[in-house]
Amino acid sequence: MRMLATGGNVERSAVVDSKKWEAMTVHSVTVVAPISSLGGRRFEPQAELVLHDLAQPAAASLPGTAGEVLLIPEMRSPLGLPDFIALAGGRDWLKARGAAGVQPLLAEADCSVLAVLHPGQALSSTTIARRVGWSPAALEPVLDRLENAGAVEKTSGGAHRVNQALVPRGSAFALEAKVKDWQKAVLQGRAYRSWADNYVVLLGDVGPVAERRAAERVAHDGAGLYSSSGWIVRPRARRPAPAKRLWGFEHLYAATVSSAPAL
C-alpha cells in the first residue's frame, strides 16, 4: 500500500460551518495512491481540481464512521472512476485481506458466489447454486477456481465456506467533485453506490437556487453534499447488495496491493 500523505486530524474549522455540527467526529485521513489504474489521469478543468481539496475534510467527518479513513483518488471501480473513494474503518480489513494471500477477485461472477457463503457455516453446492440462481454445472468450475485461489475452503463432507478475510469490513464512500454540473455528479454517484455504501458530491460555488436543488436531489437519495462551507446534506448509512459490495471491496483491495490484480 503506497501512502502519499497523512492528513492527520483535520481541523474542525475546515469541516464545521455552524454549531449544528459541534458534536461531529473528526477522523484521521490518510491519502493512498492507487496501484491499479486505467493509465494516466483524466482531463479535468482547473476549477474541479481545486474542489479536490474538499475531499480530505469531507472524508474526515463522514458520519457513522470510526477510526482512520483511507482516501484513494481515481480508483478503478466496478463502474467508472470516482474522483475519490473514502474507506472508513477498513484498514484492519485491508491488512487481513493481504495476509490471506488471495489475489484480488475482480470477476463479478466470483463475487456473486462468495457473497452467499459464510465463514462459519459451510453450505452444500446445491444450496449455493440455488441461492446464486445458477445450475450446478455452471457453479462447479467457479467453486473449483475459488477453492484453488484460497478464497473458499471445502470441508471433508464436500460443503464450502468462505475465507473470513474476504468478508468486507468498513464503509466505502464515493466522492465526486463538480463545479457546476452537480446533476452529472448525482448520476455518477448513484452508479457508484451500486457497490459503495453511499456517495458524496463535492460542490463548487454555485448560486442559492442551484445549491437548494442539489441539496434536494442528494437528500432524496440519502447521499451527501459537501461544499467549502461544510456539510449541506450528510449521507445516511446504507448497504448495497452483498455481492456488489464485495465486488467493490475487491477492487478497493486491488488498488492498494503491491501485486498485480488477478482478473
SULUR-V222140 format. One line per field, one symbol per residue. phi: phi as a letter, one per 20 degrees, with the letter a starting at -180 (. if undefined). Layout:
phi=???
This chain:
phi=.deebdfmeffgfedddbfgdgefeddfcdedffeebenmcffcggffffffffffffffcffmdcmfdeddflefcgcncfgbddddmdffffffffffmefgddeffffffffeecfdcfdfffffffffndegfffgfffffffffnecddffeneccefgfeffcocddedcebfdefffffffffffefcefacceeeffdffffffffffffffemeccccfeofecefefbcfggffffgffffffffdeeeffee
